[in-house]
Amino acid sequence: MLIIFTGNGKGKTTAALGQAMRAVGEGKRAIVHQFIKGPWISGEDKIAPIFGDKLTIIKGGKGFVGILGDSLPITEHQRAAQETWEHIKEAVRSGEYYLVVADEFNVALSLQLLNKQDVLADIILLKKELEERDALLVLTGRGADRDIIALADLVTEMREVKHPYNSGTKARRGVEF
């Protein structure tokens, strides 16, 4: 099954992590590969080791692209995104995981860190493998591509109604990361 969590509201990664918790709670293995998100440590990174090999979180990104002081060339971000996508495909194909999360995938695609046509072809093939094993691939991030949405089995859009950031409150540990 292909699941997408998208939209401008908070909660896409949180929903994917919740899906991972459910999988682990059922004795299954989950792996989360994070695009974009750089080397900083967030709450999920601190808790994942408790679950041993049942939950793995891997940061493949080099940080935010073109904002917040990013000075890396776009080619560096593209290389990191392509490597992360390759790892995601390997995780699905390995059959070792019930749930594979591609966190911030939609953002990586919209920033053209990945080639859309290549990714579409990959997802079509991956869906067949997922269906054979009754496994899940979750794609998160705002701005999900229409063609990717068309391939999905379940799509949830988070819509921002109100957020403290709009009043000048900075992101908080344990809430946004």
Steps between C-alpha positions, in 0.01 A plus 500: 500500500621849415406765759557875466491756780512848346370855545614824659395406852713347772489126548629322190814356657313453827237290320768291329677441832168402654452249218848366578408464869193297405709274280760448772222439752380215279848346500591627153807693389496859376764725348479875454724672246497878528564727203595865560530468877862549591724369772318659795346266756124501547271317741449200275876449474525481878220245545565267202791309662265371769334286234823332388483371145120544487529875422781663308522871414755620246557863409606526138456872449753778517263749664254750363558587136579863424373639831614545861861553405530208258806556281531157344478475122171352377695208355599396854135495606409308184769240565383453859136471388585244232698292750210516744255389229726209410506392866121522515463281193745249650305497827174424318655234279683332787176379655650568845255778581123509524509881490739726311465876548640753254477811720499833311495310170243741354724798578804331346297436185355852482850648541610280207751316712357185340395436142121475489476254209756266656322512835159432341638193326661384825181544700297295251744212543526542877121493539489153345760376748318663791169343398655153476615527864214717632764759595485880517691791348425840652597822323486824700549869432303794379419545133443138395511466123167422328645206310635348821163559670331313213713193581426510873251283683451740792564875505454730798545875470587693815350848483633777720226677690717669760867468593704688765778560245275757333503700826879495519545188715798293393483125440499303825674178593248228552244675280655576161813290540 
